[in-house]
């Protein structure tokens, strides 16, 4: 089965509304990264998380290692938030980062 | 900050052809990666390298070779392009924490 499962797979939001994306992990995970892939295909780093919460502007993300999930909250959604959001779990390793990606959540923000 | 440069941005090859994709990073990161992304899907690891001249197979290495010629560069070779190779290939690098990605090479096989 999927080692990193993202939900929902697709989402349409009205401008100005709030929502949450979720990742569930079925593998041991030490850290989590969230990325936004824009329509041109570039992957932008959003968050790098150890267990806990980080906030950046209208985005907030939490990684709960005990319950094996991570969430990404989007507040006051804007048109430029549209794209595909990926979470990636880092597998335990002593020497380097080895990421396992979810399938992505395709977000469309509409006026 | 640094940047990861992938060349070419678009690559069109013929079925059976050997094709090489290149990646350069100026972060001075030790570890570099090649991922493949099929349309509408997540990323899958092809090869990675934890230092110059090191190579490690990922989950999807069959049909590919890689070369870490120096710390800043990591190239990927499709040994014999197939029509199902059409995908975006993403190079990344990290210093054992956060991973950063290039803008990708879009491969089309005709």
Interface residues (C-beta under 8 A of the other chain):
Chain A: X4 X31 X33 X35 X40 X41 X42 X43 X45 X48 X86 X88 X95 X96 X97 X98 X99 X101 X102 X103 X104
Chain B: X30 X31 X35 X40 X41 X42 X43 X44 X45 X48 X50 X88 X90 X94 X96 X97 X98 X99 X100 X101 X103 X104 X106
